[in-house]
Amino acid sequence: MDLFTPVVDEARLHQNFISILLDGREPMRAELARWAEGFQDRDGKFVKEFQTTFNSSFWEIYLFAVFKEYGFDVDWSNQSPDFNLIADGLRVNVEAVTANAAQGKPNEWERTFETLMAKPNLNELNRESIIRLSNAILGKARKYNDYYSKLAHVARHPFVIAIAPFEQPLFNLQYNRPIKALLYDYYVDEEAFMANPSKYPNGPPVKSLGFIEKDNGSEIELGIFNSNAYSEVSAIIFSCTASWGKVDAMCHEPDSKMVINSMWGSEPHGEPVQKTSYKHEYTELITDGLQIYHNPFAKFPLPLGVFRRKGVVQVYPDHETFELKEEEATRSLFYRMVNNFVAR
């Protein structure tokens, strides 16, 4: 599958696709091609969609690379959902989706130097993320009930929604704050901590918000995994680090001038630690930054063992206390920003 030879007019090419065709990005294109080896274009439209819409197709390629790394088999004989996996002898259906910018708001690729340098309001960033994540996830849950659940290869097997956030220019700063709030009504208030850190010696406070308001005043309920309202969804796969920066970080480029700023969990409780590294000093795996959120009310639960791996965060409530458990928080990738310095 040739991803990089344009198949549409230049005017229709996505800005991100145009960017990856720039001179000097041959190692990055080679890395993405490696991820995509074995991917099947079942409807003959994938390359066109990759070049014109980009993020949703990129997310599917990333997921496929992750599933290969785990050694899962992919059954390509059915048109939908996106991935029908055989994992540890279990059939798992995965539907991929991206959270995208609302109409009239900046797209993720429209970030400017001023945007990157400005201090964002994290509560507002998280609110926007929650809104867009909610729209995407609930849309796929409805599609399961209306369509997927009637398919023989889907019925009575775990159904997982894999979502990546590309909803705003600084989407990469969110880590897990919005998704945990949406799924479990567990909101970490970083703004409160930064305004008065001495008041919170144990780190940012956790709040139950109950709901958030959209721009039009309507409300979005939080904690959709706290009851059986969405029991058809077994789990959520999530990552805000599965961006082009991961391709940069993983590609083979020994003469690279890249400087990579990253943040990782640390012992004993997963506190974030920032690191700055040259490319040749830095190692990142395809699974770094991957997060799995389990629904305790799922009709067909996803076993924890399916995705259990070093550095892969899994979140699930304790069955008795409902306290959130979090695996691998001490080795997880929170954030990564690649700076590529080019001599002129």
LUMMI-810469 format. One line per field, with one value per atom (N, C-alpha, C, O): x negated, y, z. Coordinates in steps of 0.001 Angstrom, whole numbers. Last residue first. Example, Ala and Ser with C-alpha at 12.3 -4.5 7.8 and 13.67 -1.06 7.14 Angstrom:
REM LUMMI-810469
c1 = (-12850,-13670,-12900,-13409,-13190,-12300,-13200,-14236)
c2 = (-2250,-1060,30,1138,-5690,-4500,-3300,-3319)
c3 = (7080,7140,7870,8039,7800,7800,7800,8465)
//
This chain:
REM LUMMI-810469
c1 = (-20510,-20229,-21534,-21532,-19673,-20694,-20332,-19900,-16923,-17459,-18449,-18123,-15641,-16438,-17144,-17871,-12642,-13616,-14366,-13794,-11188,-11725,-12836,-13845,-8372,-9603,-9959,-9125,-6982,-7048,-8398,-9442,-4827,-6065,-5944,-4935,-3417,-3489,-4818,-5815,-3352,-2307,-2229,-1152,-3949,-4298,-3120,-2026,-4415,-3630,-4171,-4767,-5287,-6154,-5462,-5879,-3447,-4804,-5749,-6882,-1134,-1210,-2631,-2982,-599,-1707,-1780,-2419,2893,1670,675,1061,5034,4313,2995,2090,8348,7030,6353,7005,10644,9979,8596,7778,12997,11821,11095,10945,15041,15141,14021,14089,14951,14904,15149,15433,15360,16023,16083,17135,13960,15331,16081,17311,12227,12287,13734,14634,12239,12675,12606,12891,9328,10553,10947,10072,6910,7688,8987,9657,3642,4991,5700,5169,964,1835,3178,3777,-1948,-575,352,499,-4401,-4176,-2786,-2462,-4231,-5024,-4735,-4814,-856,-2227,-2924,-2277,2261,1321,-117,-542,4287,3400,2348,1619,5385,5253,4239,3405,5773,4575,4347,3226,8260,7101,5857,4978,10857,9937,8712,8192,13666,12353,11404,11164,17013,15806,14566,14458,19908,18862,17510,16930,21288,21932,20892,20984,19669,19724,20427,20199,19293,20652,20798,21914,16716,17060,18453,18776,14783,16141,16548,16713,11453,12391,13734,13801,9170,10146,11271,11954,5828,7020,7929,7506,3376,4196,5462,6084,72,1347,2066,1457,-2434,-1341,25,1039,-4041,-4180,-3100,-2889,-3876,-2840,-2960,-2062,-6117,-4815,-3706,-2702,-8588,-7954,-6603,-6010,-11469,-10023,-9453,-9797,-14422,-13761,-12273,-11876,-17160,-15754,-15210,-15501,-19579,-19513,-18134,-17962,-19232,-20025,-20016,-20400,-17745,-17114,-17898,-17300,-18312,-18578,-18026,-17866,-15846,-16819,-17082,-16196,-14443,-14846,-16000,-17009,-11662,-12974,-13214,-12287,-9746,-10061,-11484,-12397,-7540,-8919,-9251,-9061,-4555,-5218,-6615,-6850,-4030,-4211,-4967,-5919,-3486,-3239,-3381,-2903,-4232,-2803,-2487,-1337,-6946,-6163,-4710,-4022,-8158,-7882,-7761,-8410,-6557,-7706,-7232,-6054,-5691,-5360,-6580,-7516,-7165,-6895,-6483,-6879,-7461,-7090,-6620,-5785,-9850,-8835,-8576,-9361,-11322,-10861,-9733,-8765,-13912,-12606,-12352,-13077,-15444,-15448,-14029,-13060,-17065,-15873,-16227,-17161,-18855,-19089,-17899,-17746,-20029,-18956,-19416,-20250,-21517,-22090,-21081,-21267,-19934,-21107,-21704,-22340,-16960,-17593,-18820,-18761,-14266,-15716,-16352,-16291,-11501,-12137,-13655,-14248,-10325,-10657,-11456,-12043,-9796,-10552,-11052,-12100,-8242,-9537,-10407,-11591,-6022,-6785,-8180,-9178,-5213,-5652,-6439,-7415,-4426,-5593,-6095,-7294,-2014,-3205,-4483,-5525,-604,-598,-1838,-2610,243,178,361,1347,730,-657,-835,-1944,3175,2961,1516,1106,5164,3816,3806,4355,7249,7029,5543,4752,9915,8484,8260,8999,12381,11925,10411,9702,14641,13486,13219,13758,17199,16386,15239,14902,20310,18908,18046,18159,22756,22334,20867,20249,23297,22749,22330,21626,23997,23210,22536,21354,25456,26026,25291,25896,24797,24895,25450,25871,22364,23639,23680,22718,20024,20386,21753,22242,19253,18927,19286,18891,19878,20722,20399,21181,19118,19221,20052,20858,21142,19867,20075,21072,23301,23151,21779,21316,23418,22896,22658,21896,25953,25071,24636,25388,26154,26598,25535,24364,24899,25564,26095,26460,23374,24777,25572,26779,20956,21015,22456,22728,21782,21318,21462,22025,20846,21719,21027,19846,20617,20028,21017,21908,21290,21565,20694,20114,19889,21264,21606,22146,17436,18138,19592,20430,15452,16587,17412,18017,11893,13260,14250,13920,8740,9659,11082,11443,6008,7190,8040,8053,2523,3802,4999,5009,537,790,2172,2924,286,295,592,868,571,-768,-852,-1945,2284,2459,1098,524,1576,2841,3026,3820,-629,-837,429,356,382,-205,-401,-346,2552,2225,1614,2254,2658,2995,2574,2274,2112,1124,1397,471,4473,3167,2149,1400,6436,6518,5164,4760,5547,5574,5631,4954,5940,4576,4531,3583,8007,8043,6632,6194,9233,8036,7917,7744,12200,11559,10408,10593,14123,12914,12087,11370,16233,16465,15335,15571,15469,15642,16011,16096,15471,15819,16189,17114,14814,15965,16398,17595,12488,13677,14917,15957,10777,11153,12387,13222,10567,11165,11566,12593,9335,10701,11336,12515,6761,7716,9129,10060,4634,5829,6933,7941,3207,2889,4163,4726,3402,4484,4163,4807,1671,1423,2387,2200,2388,1362,1075,318,4098,4685,3680,4059,3764,2965,3531,3454,5647,4200,3341,2273,8188,7746,6227,5577,8768,9877,9462,10299,7895,7265,8154,8282,7585,8066,7244,6039,8741,7601,8117,8999,10166,10333,9038,8342,11772,10424,10500,10857,14027,13904,12505,12098,14833,13939,13926,13825,16627,16644,15897,16279,16400,16060,16047,15535,19286,17838,17537,18339,21941,21481,19955,19407,21517,22432,21769,21128,19616,19532,20338,19896,20186,18814,18617,17567,22865,22548,21154,20955,24314,23373,22901,22575,25743,26513,25617,26101,24085,24535,25295,25468,23765,22722,23214,22809,26364,25827,24868,25121,27338,28148,27669,28466,25354,26718,27556,28378,23152,23116,24534,24867,24010,23840,23742,24194,23943,25237,25127,26031,21184,22039,23407,23968,20396,20025,20833,21139,21471,21876,21553,22360,20065,21491,22040,22974,17488,17724,19197,19544,17868,17340,17672,18090,18896,19606,19172,20003,16835,18187,18953,19590,14697,14595,15975,16255,15755,15490,15324,15760,16028,17166,16942,17827,13422,14518,15687,16273,12055,11725,12866,13232,13197,13360,13079,13776,12285,13727,13981,14866,9502,10111,11602,12127,9268,8763,9417,9837,10321,11025,10568,11385,8405,9814,10612,11479,6063,6230,7673,8119,5376,6259,6624,7400,1899,3307,4078,3505,-295,74,1555,2391,-1869,-892,-615,-692,-3436,-4106,-3151,-3569,-1646,-2543,-3182,-3439,-423,376,-509,-173,-2590,-1953,-1117,-1093,-3042,-4083,-3496,-3846,66,-917,-1979,-1831,2030,1295,237,-401,3613,3550,2843,3044,4018,2855,2688,1721,6426,5181,3951,2936,8512,8109,6751,6009,10525,9259,9022,9301,14093,12979,11690,11747,16083,15797,14667,14301,17075,17173,16941,17526,14613,15974,15951,14960,12137,12511,13965,14479,12599,12162,12676,13548,11590,12308,11746,10544,11846,11073,12022,13117,12053,12685,11737,10925,12469,11608,12368,13212,13539,13955,13143,13121,12857,12375,12837,12556,13682,13986,13610,13989,12122,12349,12573,11746,12100,12435,12818,13718,9370,10631,10857,9920,6854,7964,9330,10345,5313,5301,6495,7078,7289,6289,6371,7381,8210,8131,6957,5793,10248,9003,9226,10280,11274,11812,10601,10003,11514,10619,11383,12042,13774,12482,11526,10801,16648,15960,14551,14179,16681,16754,17018,17542,16228,16028,16005,15376,14377,15590,15288,14210,11893,12960,14264,15163,9656,10037,11260,11625,8713,9608,10149,10984,5533,6638,7422,6864,3920,4339,5507,6375,1437,2821,2993,2291,-1038,-939,490,738,-1542,-993,-925,-768,-2307,-3293,-2836,-3652,134,-961,-1987,-2478,1446,1967,922,831,-130,-34,419,-162,408,-965,-995,-1795,3144,2708,1286,982,3030,3655,3208,2927,1771,1140,1715,967,3736,2411,1690,1070,5791,5979,4646,4441,4604,4951,5164,4756,4492,3257,3502,2699,7233,6481,5160,4753,7811,8529,7795,7737,6018,5915,6613,6054,6572,5349,5534,5230,8032,8543,7504,7577,6458,7395,7952,8314,4795,4237,5159,4694,6481,5265,4731,4270,8350,8770,7561,7609,6726,7368,7771,7554,6121,5045,5617,5050,8731,7926,6858,6704,10430,10508,9488,9393,10799,10095,10070,9724,11840,12801,12137,12822,9631,10751,11711,12338,6483,7431,8663,8740,4687,5494,6512,7284,1338,2665,3435,2889,-1213,-195,1207,2169,-2725,-2967,-1938,-1803,-2490,-1355,-1553,-632,-4913,-3712,-2597,-1862,-6452,-6692,-5488,-5085,-5473,-5256,-5484,-4798,-6485,-5048,-4721,-3785,-9246,-8738,-7243,-6763,-9343,-9719,-9199,-8763,-8676,-7759,-8067,-7153,-10942,-9634,-8628,-7825,-13006,-13020,-11672,-11293,-12105,-12125,-12180,-11475,-12107,-11231,-11134,-10191,-13570,-14178,-13322,-13758,-10916,-12262,-12825,-12578,-7510,-8630,-9961,-10110,-5350,-6032,-7254,-7966,-4152,-5020,-5732,-6621,-2616,-3760,-4694,-5912,-539,-1506,-2779,-3884,771,173,-864,-1946,1673,718,40,-1146,3474,2282,1242,47,4645,4700,3385,2318,5413,4530,4633,4698,6788,7568,6707,7245,4968,5868,6664,7160,3766,3049,3966,3761,5981,5407,4792,5237,4939,5947,5227,4008,2892,3900,5040,6002,-621,714,1642,1247,-2307,-2129,-734,248,-2088,-2664,-2619,-2877,-1250,-541,-898,-105,-818,-1617,-835,119,-852,0,-894,-1634)
c2 = (26079,26855,27470,28170,23059,24055,24759,24120,22480,22313,23426,24602,20716,21886,21610,20626,19813,19390,20618,21463,18774,19972,19542,18979,17141,17006,18346,18978,16291,17341,17250,17276,14318,14389,15491,15601,12842,13950,13868,13414,10596,11601,12501,12866,7234,8460,9419,9112,5396,5813,7094,7927,4244,4104,4606,4275,4541,4960,4863,5340,3399,4860,5346,6453,663,1199,2726,3288,770,11,828,1581,1946,2391,1635,1838,2006,1390,1776,1916,3953,3727,3128,3665,2381,3231,2906,1739,627,1498,2540,3483,-1353,28,1056,2219,-3700,-3522,-2049,-1557,-3539,-4056,-3837,-3793,-621,-1783,-2246,-1429,468,621,-700,-1761,898,156,376,463,1358,1969,1194,875,851,297,837,784,1903,2207,1509,1567,400,573,746,-162,-173,1165,1428,2573,-3583,-2518,-1188,-1082,-4774,-4663,-3503,-2560,-6028,-5803,-5856,-6855,-6504,-5381,-5141,-4150,-8907,-8721,-7634,-7820,-8959,-9574,-9304,-9455,-7955,-7083,-7645,-6887,-8671,-9106,-8204,-7747,-6810,-7040,-7468,-6690,-8095,-7375,-7740,-8840,-7637,-8556,-7906,-7242,-5673,-6969,-8036,-9181,-3602,-4150,-5498,-6356,-2192,-2658,-3307,-3532,-1257,-2298,-2867,-3915,-741,-477,-1570,-2717,492,-624,-196,595,1931,2234,1201,1053,2136,1297,1550,1402,3921,3836,3024,3203,4495,3802,3664,3337,5479,6448,5812,6509,2991,4043,5108,5572,1282,1179,2234,2355,1778,2043,2046,2739,3376,2222,2593,3601,5376,5325,4137,3916,6803,5581,5664,5982,8988,8801,7499,7144,9772,9348,8819,8261,10687,9464,8937,7794,13093,11923,10639,9607,14437,14402,13090,12110,15318,14382,14699,15167,16058,16644,15812,15620,15287,14925,15662,15863,15506,16005,15644,15682,13423,13898,14292,13506,13081,13363,13927,14793,10328,11764,12046,11336,7680,8136,9629,10156,6935,7081,7604,7934,6855,5638,5715,4696,6640,6000,7075,8115,8446,8026,7305,7356,9129,8808,8292,7769,11681,10284,10147,10951,13808,13708,12281,11746,15374,14381,14402,14939,16769,17044,16070,15970,16171,15658,15985,15533,17461,17501,17142,17746,16405,16524,16632,15998,16089,17222,17423,18491,12870,13801,14904,14688,10849,12196,13271,14447,8510,8675,10076,10459,7689,8864,9216,10113,5809,5620,6777,6836,6885,6636,6491,6986,7579,6180,5934,4862,10317,9749,8343,7946,10649,11321,10624,10372,9137,8729,9345,8661,10722,9343,8796,8070,13062,13094,11709,11531,12477,12393,12467,11984,10625,11701,11543,10597,9418,8725,9737,9709,10677,10726,9995,9950,10267,11604,11767,12870,7396,7938,9339,9584,4632,6077,6376,5695,2401,2569,4049,4646,1443,2514,2420,2367,-1371,-583,505,487,-2257,-3025,-2201,-2313,-1021,-659,-1353,-1060,-1733,-2337,-2055,-2766,-208,-1547,-2252,-3260,2418,2128,765,610,2250,2992,2700,2729,1131,221,912,240,3457,2736,1830,1766,4698,4501,3853,3720,5451,4076,3797,2766,8115,7210,5746,4872,10492,9202,8198,7489,13358,12693,11390,11212,14756,13975,13314,12776,17923,16593,15883,16362,20346,19654,18291,17606,23510,22149,21402,21783,25915,25781,24399,24128,26058,26478,26320,26561,24986,26422,26927,28082,22662,22984,24496,25197,21971,22681,22879,23219,18813,20053,20689,20021,17002,17352,18548,19207,15946,15560,15808,14934,16364,17521,17218,18120,15534,14974,16156,16868,16038,16489,15621,15053,16133,15379,15777,15848,18498,17873,17155,17522,17861,18456,17740,16512,17069,17188,17731,18035,17153,15823,15872,14843,19790,19191,17814,17354,22213,20820,20123,19888,24703,24205,22717,22043,25268,24971,24409,23723,25937,24612,24266,23092,27582,27566,26210,25414,27419,28706,28759,29831,24768,25764,27131,27912,23582,23282,24357,24812,24577,24864,24641,25413,23452,24903,25293,26232,20713,21229,22745,23263,18659,20108,20697,21121,15804,16323,17802,18155,14092,15238,15755,16101,11643,11772,12876,12642,10341,11576,11796,12096,8290,7961,9161,9020,9306,7905,7651,6888,12055,11601,10201,9947,12009,12741,12241,12026,10538,9998,10711,10101,12282,10958,10329,9654,14664,14671,13279,13117,13606,14370,14326,13974,12329,11515,12290,11701,14553,13255,12439,11905,17064,16608,15350,15108,18105,18430,17734,17810,17648,16770,17045,16304,19640,18373,17505,16711,22263,21774,20476,20240,22663,22726,22157,21611,20060,21446,21487,20450,17390,18341,19803,20695,14798,15789,17021,17630,11952,13329,14232,14398,8714,9625,11051,11341,5649,7068,7850,7675,2714,3281,4715,4969,759,1973,2532,2793,-2653,-1626,-444,-626,-5333,-4258,-3075,-2558,-8861,-7500,-6517,-6812,-10612,-10474,-9058,-8149,-10755,-11525,-11592,-12506,-9896,-10215,-11125,-12120,-9937,-8927,-9330,-9131,-11805,-11807,-10788,-10771,-11201,-12454,-12435,-12989,-8064,-8840,-10056,-9950,-6516,-7486,-8356,-9284,-4646,-5717,-6813,-7915,-2724,-3706,-4893,-6028,-1201,-1976,-3088,-4262,81,102,-892,-1376,-278,-737,-846,-1752,888,-505,-1034,-2116,3485,2655,1182,321,4357,4260,3365,2582,4295,3427,3262,2167,6285,4891,3913,2812,8519,8214,6773,6105,8485,8164,7884,7096,9200,7913,7542,6401,11787,10681,9326,8407,13344,13239,12005,11269,13035,12544,12360,11327,14382,12949,12333,11246,16987,16319,14806,14035,17490,17652,16848,16116,17083,16236,16294,15263,19190,17801,16868,15968,21419,21224,19778,19205,20953,21009,20759,19989,21138,19858,19836,18814,23869,22850,21503,20807,24931,25152,24154,23647,24047,23694,23872,23056,25195,23758,23323,22330,27765,27481,26003,25603,27933,27600,27513,27223,30396,29518,29193,30084,30404,30929,29910,28703,29031,29771,30276,30544,27915,27034,27732,27099,30218,29205,28340,28063,31447,32125,31146,31218,29647,29822,30480,30130,27836,28857,28911,28290,25226,25790,26765,26531,23897,25348,25989,27171,21263,21614,23135,23595,21150,20867,21295,21658,24022,22631,22405,23357,26284,25964,24461,23717,26263,26334,25875,25152,25840,27222,27377,28504,22748,23701,25128,25554,21202,21659,22683,23377,18822,20181,20474,20047,15358,16418,17779,17862,12291,13488,14660,14922,9348,10478,11566,11737,5782,7080,8164,7911,2286,3451,4727,4754,-539,510,1757,2241,-3878,-2529,-1580,-1798,-6907,-5971,-4560,-4102,-9904,-8550,-7632,-7580,-13206,-12303,-10950,-10857,-14867,-14138,-13259,-12630,-15886,-16801,-16163,-16841,-13570,-14570,-15514,-15894,-12190,-11839,-12811,-12867,-11402,-12628,-12433,-12502,-8609,-9187,-10562,-10850,-6649,-7848,-8685,-9377,-3239,-4357,-5464,-5240,-1720,-1507,-2666,-3045,-4027,-2782,-2731,-3581,-4466,-3627,-4519,-5624,-6359,-4953,-4052,-2993,-9349,-8552,-7076,-6601,-10454,-10968,-10188,-10347,-9985,-8946,-9338,-8620,-10439,-11083,-9990,-9179,-10324,-9489,-10263,-10692,-11498,-11760,-10845,-10614,-9912,-10270,-10608,-10065,-9081,-10402,-10855,-12046,-6558,-7505,-8926,-9876,-5437,-5532,-6524,-7242,-5449,-6304,-6511,-7622,-3504,-4875,-5862,-6987,-1250,-1711,-3170,-3979,-1047,-1297,-1797,-2668,-483,-1715,-2066,-3230,2054,927,-408,-1353,3511,3364,2161,1347,3314,2727,2521,1480,4730,3316,2628,1491,7271,6581,5088,4263,7899,7768,6982,6123,8145,7059,6818,5673,10412,9165,7973,6906,12357,11932,10606,9756,12482,12195,11601,10423,13363,13614,13332,13915,12897,14030,14349,15497,10707,11919,13127,14264,8797,9169,10507,11338,8541,9128,9575,10609,7292,8577,9277,10480,4926,5851,7235,8239,3715,4120,5150,6148,2641,4093,4618,5825,-84,614,2130,2834,-1510,-873,-46,616,-2598,-3454,-2816,-3528,-2656,-1620,-2332,-2635,-4001,-4284,-3167,-2792,-3997,-3375,-3602,-3414,-4862,-5870,-5323,-6089,-2008,-3269,-4316,-4627,320,-60,-1394,-1867,702,490,-137,-1008,1206,-11,-326,-1483,3682,2554,1228,242,5165,4976,3820,3061,4976,4440,4203,3159,6292,4876,4232,3081,8849,8132,6642,5818,9393,9348,8601,7815,9398,8400,8278,7187,11586,10208,9178,8171,14255,13410,11977,11252,15740,15447,14558,14146,17575,17010,16802,17597,16758,17688,16942,15831,15173,14991,15895,15806,15958,14780,14481,13630,18184,18377,17170,17342,17052,17907,18051,18040,15867,15025,15818,15309,18098,17196,16295,15993,19212,19963,19055,19222,17025,17522,18194,17798,17865,17203,17862,19085,19226,18390,17721,17070,20487,21332,20533,21097,18413,19038,19854,19908,15674,16975,17612,17380,12365,13404,14701,14804,10750,10175,11156,10826,10982,11609,10988,10735,8535,9078,9666,8932,7429,8751,9325,10517,4836,5913,7288,8222,2022,3232,4403,4895,-1187,0,1246,1487)
c3 = (8492,7289,6778,5766,10146,9823,8521,7561,12171,10836,10559,10714,14823,14451,13127,12990,15978,14974,14478,13790,18840,18200,17254,17678,20034,19263,18641,17992,23061,22048,21361,22014,24963,24205,23154,22458,27920,26961,26237,26798,29509,29643,28414,27941,29537,28821,28901,28428,32612,31452,30840,31523,34899,33712,32452,31342,36869,37197,35998,36062,35943,35972,36214,35806,35839,35039,34995,34106,36578,36359,35528,34634,38862,37666,37567,38377,40140,40110,38800,37765,41879,40601,40809,41555,43989,43894,42588,42228,44368,43199,43154,42365,46253,46734,45628,45913,44663,45945,46360,46769,42278,42244,43555,43560,41400,42276,42392,42585,38000,39384,40140,39586,35972,36245,37706,38567,33491,34570,34720,33738,32437,32463,33700,34810,30434,31566,31384,30311,29639,29139,30339,31157,30805,30277,29748,29433,30085,30691,30006,28782,29807,29298,30002,30456,29010,30101,29587,29007,27253,26952,28033,27974,28322,26874,26554,25667,31066,30514,29046,28560,31651,31851,31180,30769,29278,30344,30427,29409,28837,28228,29337,30260,29297,29738,28912,28371,28214,27778,28085,27226,29558,29357,29010,29451,31950,30596,30560,31413,34237,33982,32597,32128,34258,35238,35033,35591,31510,31986,32965,32550,31444,31492,32086,33027,29326,30380,30337,29324,28540,28394,29591,30737,26714,27929,27618,26571,25584,25396,26736,27754,26049,25960,25784,25828,24188,25198,24977,23857,22053,23077,24172,25005,20548,19930,20980,20815,22664,22053,21473,21857,22575,22777,22016,20855,23722,23261,23574,24694,23137,23504,22920,21778,22227,23630,24012,25096,19699,19845,21285,21533,20174,19551,19811,20114,23435,22010,21454,22181,25884,25333,23871,23155,28932,27662,27116,27794,30996,30476,29164,28379,34007,32672,32286,33112,35633,35614,34180,33251,37550,36267,36443,37286,39763,39603,38304,37982,40400,39044,38834,37829,42930,42664,41258,40966,43504,43741,43275,43224,40091,41375,42459,42351,37370,38179,39435,39791,33938,35314,36053,35448,31865,32183,33647,34490,29160,30572,30827,30097,26934,27288,28787,29568,24171,25531,25852,25099,22074,22470,23934,24821,19290,20752,21193,20733,16290,17122,18597,19087,14316,15221,16160,16754,13251,13581,14520,15399,12231,12180,12574,12261,12407,13283,13293,14275,12398,11796,12635,13476,12417,12416,11657,10429,14515,13228,13377,14336,16940,16706,15437,15291,16931,18050,17755,18265,14597,14742,15787,15563,15424,14245,14297,14072,17544,17811,16636,16824,16250,17118,17471,17680,15098,14243,15063,14619,17885,16900,16019,16177,20399,19107,17991,17253,22733,22265,20943,20411,23724,23167,22716,22353,23498,23571,22999,21925,24421,24286,24257,24911,24372,24108,23806,23023,26613,25733,25605,26610,26831,27255,26221,25115,26179,27121,27685,28864,25785,25558,26613,27803,26727,25465,25159,24367,28931,29172,27891,27945,29550,28345,28474,28164,31898,30770,29468,28396,34305,33158,31912,30970,35672,35708,34485,33720,35182,36592,36761,37882,32708,33083,34546,35090,32592,31794,32062,31687,33992,34677,33914,34516,33177,33373,34141,34841,30773,31999,32027,31021,29564,29270,30590,31429,28841,29764,29229,28537,27096,27362,28169,28175,26494,27779,28078,29222,24254,24116,25410,25429,25020,24734,24673,24999,27700,26359,26142,26984,31034,30103,28761,28697,32722,32240,31264,30739,35782,34385,34011,34874,38056,37715,36257,35578,39227,38660,38317,38289,41753,41013,40528,41329,41790,42007,41230,40189,43321,42466,42817,43992,43318,43916,42865,41691,42664,42262,42884,42971,45671,44243,43951,44876,48362,47738,46251,45635,49125,49205,48552,48223,48355,47933,47941,46878,49097,49631,49343,49999,47613,49032,49686,50706,45065,45292,46763,47129,43726,45153,45518,46205,40976,41594,43061,43587,40509,40083,40700,40921,41554,42138,41778,42642,39862,41285,41961,42831,37434,37591,39066,39483,37745,37710,37915,38506,38986,38771,38866,39935,37673,38336,37986,36819,38044,37407,38258,39425,37322,38133,37486,36513,36034,36795,37797,38967,34338,35757,36625,37845,31670,31938,33399,33678,31832,31056,31470,31607,33417,33866,33142,33765,31837,33147,33702,34370,29647,29440,30780,30853,30699,30170,30074,30386,31743,32557,31971,32696,30613,30867,31572,31963,28526,29116,29349,28394,27265,28138,28940,29961,25410,26821,27775,28989,22809,23378,24845,25472,21949,22409,23143,24005,21116,22240,22816,24022,18969,18747,19869,19592,19125,19312,19204,19334,18750,18724,18860,18725,18591,17712,17633,16571,20485,20500,19572,19763,19627,19739,19660,18852,20712,20372,20593,21593,20278,20326,19840,18690,21965,21158,21372,22504,21861,22387,21424,20211,22911,21930,22532,23582,23394,23831,22662,21582,22087,22238,22737,22523,21413,22559,22681,23298,18007,19108,20138,19797,15942,16999,18230,19361,14067,14590,15704,16346,13420,14113,14735,15816,14091,13288,14072,15254,15787,14992,14115,13466,16843,17736,16991,17513,14787,15051,15864,15609,14811,13694,14118,13844,17076,15862,14810,14005,18999,19274,18001,17864,17665,18116,18306,17824,17334,16137,16504,15749,19991,19292,18061,17773,20345,21175,20532,20523,18549,18269,19120,18663,19878,18506,18145,17498,22230,22285,20896,20747,21257,21918,21904,21598,20120,19328,19949,19245,22236,20957,20181,19650,24166,24411,23106,22900,22949,23237,23430,22925,22950,21679,21851,20997,25730,24811,23538,23096,26695,27168,26192,25862,25388,25108,25513,24758,26608,25159,24773,23935,29237,28931,27442,27071,28948,29321,29009,28567,28312,27389,27669,26745,30670,29414,28357,27589,32499,32700,31410,31095,31525,31421,31661,31086,29596,30717,30627,29760,28563,28354,29666,30716,27852,28960,28835,28984,24608,25568,26670,26441,22812,23871,24955,26082,21001,21735,22939,23963,19973,20665,21551,22702,18719,19852,20667,21896,16687,17695,18946,20073,16195,15857,16942,17995,14846,15982,15475,14448,13067,12957,14152,14431,13483,12677,12525,11917,14897,15613,14815,15409,14147,13973,14620,14864,16050,15382,15280,16221,15263,16208,15528,14533,13404,13781,14775,15112,14701,13592,14104,15099,16804,16540,15404,15180,15866,16257,15923,14890,16879,15976,16441,17306,17940,18382,17593,17638,15940,16450,16931,16395,16196,15965,16490,17380,15629,15780,15454,14559,17297,16371,16661,17793,17704,18008,16909,15731,19205,18135,18568,19646,19897,20388,19203,18293,20838,19743,20339,21175,22397,22550,21334,20842,22266,22048,22140,21978,22497,23584,23486,24501,20126,21126,22294,22995,17135,17920,18875,18481,16179,16668,17271,17839,13838,14478,14886,14063,13388,13675,14393,15409,12590,11966,12175,11255,12471,12783,12181,11372,8863,10052,11267,11128,6891,6574,7813,7802,7492,7677,7466,7824,7204,6340,6470,5644,8670,7712,6884,5953,11813,10845,9920,10319,13085,12623,11572,10562,16017,14639,14306,15148,18058,17789,16308,15454,18912,18315,18062,17872,19788,20765,20215,20982,17385,18460,19532,20110,16040,15562,16669,16870,17532,17560,17036,17529,16858,18249,18297,19021,14135,14573,16016,16357,14276,13630,14059,14317,15490,16194,15602,16337,13399,14712,15460,16001,11425,11185,12514,12732,12695,12374,12119,12543,12825,14068,13810,14628,10087,10858,12143,12509,9606,8974,9691,9882,11143,11416,10807,11417,9983,11382,11661,12353,6863,7607,9001,9189,4686,6040,7122,8204,2394,2408,3790,4049,2692,2096,2215,2145,3790,4502,3990,4772,1742,3011,3837,4505,-210,-488,806,950,1149,777,500,931,1447,2598,2232,2936,-368,-166,840,1061,-625,-1682,-1536,-2485,1447,539,-561,-1340,2797,2427,1434,650,2887,2456,1915,725,5541,4353,4106,4988,6619,6732,5431,4344,6132,6398,6547,6597,7400,6700,7110,8294,8857,8008,7286,6621,10134,10940,10097,10563,7842,8634,9511,9622,7117,6202,6921,6649,9243,9131,8189,8443,8596,9870,9799,10242,6144,6210,7486,7471,6956,6059,6075,6026,8481,9126,8258,8761,6566,7655,8357,8783,4874,4370,5505,5434,5372,6190,5666,5984,3643,4935,5813,6888,2172,2083,3487,4394,3024,2941,2837,3346,3477,2195,2051,1050,5789,5875,4561,4521,4942,5833,5824,5849,3511,2810,3633,3090,5684,4644,3855,3565,7078,7717,6695,6829,5215,5607,6257,6015,2628,4003,4371,3900,-732,227,1602,1721,-2642,-1731,-661,234,-4243,-3456,-2430,-1454,-5673,-4558,-3666,-2454,-6357,-6688,-5444,-4320,-5317,-5540,-5899,-5758,-4734,-5632,-5882,-6576,-4110,-4112,-5154,-6292,-2465,-3801,-3901,-3790,132,-42,-1455,-1626,566,1249,719,839,-1065,-1200,-609,-1211,0,0,0,954)
//
